[in-house]
Amino acid sequence: MAKEINLPKLGQTMEEGTVVNCLVKVGDEVKKGDVIFEIETDKATLEMESPTNGFVKCILAEMNQTLPVGAALMVIGDKDERVPQGFIDALTGGATPATGVAPTPAAPAQAAAAEPEPGKPAGKIMVSPRARKLAEDLGVNLATVKGSGPAGKITEVDIRNAAEAKSAKAPVAKPAPAAQPVRPAVTTPMAQARLGSTVQMNRLQRITAERMLRSKQEIPCFYLTVRVDMTDLVAARTKLNETGDVKIAFNDFILKAVATGLEKFPLMTGQLAGNAIKLADAIHIGLAISVSDGLVAPLVKDVNKKGVRQIARDSQALIERARADKLDLSDLEGGCITVSNLGAFGIESFIPIVVPGQCSILGIGRITDTCVPDNGNILVRKLMNMTLSVDHKVANGAYAAQFLDLAKKTLENPKGIDD
């Protein structure tokens, strides 16, 4: 019996998803648990599994189509089952589905009609998420690319070669008359941005923009800045990195200090829930990471329960997964605060924007050699600015100041940080 397959809720905050890949075609047999779609949410690209066994009768969703949770994506039925057109019309509102109804052996004419349009392949396209995003940036149609990877998988090299070939075949545009200058109407990939061009935004950048706008509109923030004397911690880190199997970064010490502060001032993990404040179940801290197509802030889990070396291992693994586009939903949901460090770019201080769903975010500047007075003498100390943005709906200034002061003192006394 024909059954519709709907877009499931793949995360707590998911309201819609974009179909970025269909891994089956009309007529294919699928089993419960088989991956049938790749769905991009506001947090990550996730695999959607079939909830049942059967044969694909009709694919209703188009590639790059954004649909609400619960929308019909596909129809699955028995092998030789004919799906009534009325059933399809009820799901699509009379619109033509992406691939039409699956043909039966007795209907060869229908089989020809069900062939996908050029540029809209119904079959499986083996391509990595990074290659898919590169294709989107460079305007390459995946249906025209032959993959050189295992099992014909399309790689980033294939996409770049296709883009170069497309550019080489493109006719040379004739110059417009001087009296009527014409500016190009097409957008430019960010990596190729030039003055006067229009830079296209990928989905991650669009989502980031929407979330930051929402933050500014809905979260009334105040800001606190302190200077931390990192001199002793710099020496302690150097000594610790002389031994052990993992290199400890300054961020790892900062994450640990933040977790120490959150344990003593748990209101900083809260979110407004009606007339109450719901505190986080665990101390999962977001770490802002720059990736090729934007910014992500996956979570280092249970930071308060780990020593600095284990935090270093976990954060390094997280950074590697983020830059390989291998994060999943569990890496992104459930954070209570985020740490964003721009010190490596020479930034001394900045005011970060709170991530919606969290109470605060901590902005870290670079460590600088600074002259400070000491009983009539001048000492050179290594100082670092930390700026805390806080949702005033959840915490007040005095409470947040105590939290920030404890984090500062924890960093200034590295002997108190468990390694």
Secondary structure, DSSP 8 states (H G I E B T S, - for coil): --EEEE----STT--EEEEEEE---TT-EE-TT-EEEEEE-SS-EEEEE-SS-EEEEEE---TT-EEETT-EEEEEE-TT----HHHHHHHHTT---SS-B---TT-HHHHHHTS--TT---S---B-HHHHHHHHHHT--GGG----SGGG-B-HHHHHHHHHHHHHHS-------TTS-----S-B-GGG--TT--B---HHHHHHHHHHHHHHHH--EEEEEEEEE-HHHHHHHHHHTTSSSS---HHHHHHHHHHHHHHH-GGGG-EEETTEEE--SS--EEE-EEETTEEE--EETTGGGS-HHHHHHHHHHHHHHHHTT---GGGTSS-SEEEEE-GGGT---------TTSSEEEEEEEEEEEEEEETTEEEEEEEEEEEEEEETTT--HHHHHHHHHHHHHHHH-GGGS--
